[in-house]
Each structure stands twice: as C-alpha cells, then as structure tokens.
Amino acid sequence: MQETKQKASQIKEARDLWALERHLTDRRKDIDRKYDFRVSRLTRVFGTLLYDGRVTEEELHGLREDKIEAIRSCVKVLSEDAA
C-alpha cells in the first residue's frame, strides 16, 4: 500500500495515472496467482505461504501427511528457484 500511495501522490500527468493503473494490475495478478484457492492449486498456495513465512507447518496440522509432503516439495522448488 505504501508503494501505491507514493506512486499516486506523484501523479502529475495522465501517463502517470496509466503507470499507476499498470502497477495495480500487475499487483492484482500477482495476488491472484499467489492466492488461487481452487482445490487443484491449494498445494501450491500453501507451499507459497509456507515459503513466504505467512503460515507455519504447525498451522498445517490436520492435513494428510501426503499433502504436507507435497507442500514441503513446493517450498523446496521455490527455494531452489530463488537461489
């Protein structure tokens, strides 16, 4: 929000407004990808949340062990991609 507020406060011309719109669209797409709660995508969502530190493994308690392993695998892939 800070970044968006800063960009909005710097708008002087119409093209600046379009740049803000592009920024907001890109952020929305990032959020939509990150928090895609379709059942077929939940492993990836939980893996991303775990990787980002937004949830802990303890908070995944109650999921089947195969699901937790798939989530850990996703975290591993994200870690390797970041390296």
C-alpha positions as CSV (number, residue, x, y, z in Angstrom):
1,M,0.0,0.0,0.0
2,Q,2.9,2.3,0.8
3,E,4.3,2.0,-2.7
4,T,0.9,2.6,-4.3
5,K,0.2,5.6,-2.2
6,Q,3.6,7.0,-3.1
7,K,3.0,6.4,-6.8
8,A,-0.4,8.0,-6.5
9,S,1.0,11.1,-4.8
10,Q,3.4,11.6,-7.6
11,I,0.8,11.7,-10.4
12,K,1.2,14.9,-12.4
13,E,0.1,13.8,-15.9
14,A,-2.3,11.4,-17.5
15,R,0.5,9.0,-18.4
16,D,1.4,8.8,-14.7
17,L,-2.1,7.7,-13.9
18,W,-1.8,4.9,-16.5
19,A,1.5,3.8,-15.0
20,L,-0.3,3.6,-11.6
21,E,-3.0,1.5,-13.3
22,R,-0.4,-0.9,-14.7
23,H,1.2,-1.2,-11.3
24,L,-2.1,-2.0,-9.7
25,T,-3.0,-4.5,-12.4
26,D,0.4,-6.3,-12.0
27,R,0.0,-6.4,-8.2
28,R,-3.6,-7.8,-8.6
29,K,-2.3,-10.5,-11.0
30,D,0.5,-11.4,-8.5
31,I,-2.0,-11.7,-5.7
32,D,-4.5,-13.7,-7.8
33,R,-1.7,-16.2,-8.7
34,K,-0.4,-16.4,-5.1
35,Y,-3.8,-16.9,-3.5
36,D,-5.5,-19.1,-6.0
37,F,-7.8,-21.2,-3.8
38,R,-9.1,-23.7,-6.4
39,V,-8.7,-27.2,-4.9
40,S,-6.3,-28.2,-7.6
41,R,-4.0,-25.3,-6.7
42,L,-4.1,-25.5,-2.8
43,T,-0.8,-27.4,-2.5
44,R,1.0,-24.6,-4.4
45,V,-0.8,-21.9,-2.4
46,F,0.1,-23.4,0.9
47,G,3.7,-24.0,-0.3
48,T,4.0,-20.4,-1.3
49,L,2.5,-19.2,2.0
50,L,4.9,-21.5,3.9
51,Y,7.9,-20.4,1.9
52,D,6.9,-16.7,2.4
53,G,6.6,-17.3,6.2
54,R,2.9,-16.4,6.2
55,V,2.0,-19.8,7.7
56,T,3.9,-22.3,9.7
57,E,4.0,-26.1,9.4
58,E,2.2,-26.2,12.8
59,E,-0.7,-24.3,11.2
60,L,-1.0,-27.0,8.5
61,H,-1.7,-29.6,11.3
62,G,-4.7,-31.7,10.3
63,L,-3.7,-32.1,6.7
64,R,-2.8,-35.6,5.5
65,E,0.9,-36.4,5.5
66,D,1.0,-36.8,1.7
67,K,-0.4,-33.2,1.4
68,I,2.2,-31.8,3.8
69,E,4.9,-33.6,1.9
70,A,3.6,-32.1,-1.4
71,I,3.6,-28.6,0.3
72,R,7.2,-29.2,1.5
73,S,8.2,-30.2,-2.0
74,C,6.7,-26.9,-3.3
75,V,8.7,-25.0,-0.7
76,K,11.9,-26.8,-1.9
77,V,11.2,-25.8,-5.5
78,L,10.5,-22.2,-4.6
79,S,13.8,-22.2,-2.6
80,E,15.8,-23.6,-5.5
81,D,14.2,-21.1,-7.9
82,A,15.2,-18.2,-5.6
83,A,18.8,-19.4,-5.4
